[in-house]
Amino acid sequence: MKKILYTVKLGFTKLTAAALVGKGRTNVEMMTGNVTYATPIPPLATHHRRLRHARCGEQCLRFLP
């Protein structure tokens, strides 16, 4: 059977770090309590933790000379 591969352009290349973190937070908020995503892999807590780390890193970059 022939394998078919699809390419998806997400449009993240032109986003700032703050906008990317904002999109991630929106995704977590939309998935929280949604029965369609009852057990996402990785869990939402993991996504939330990674977003906190990304936000801290983004804020630290603002203060570099």
PyMOL commands that set and color helices and strands:
alter all, ss='L'
color gray80, all
select helices_A, chain A and resi 17-31+35-37+44-62
alter helices_A, ss='H'
color red, helices_A
deselect
rebuild
show_as cartoon
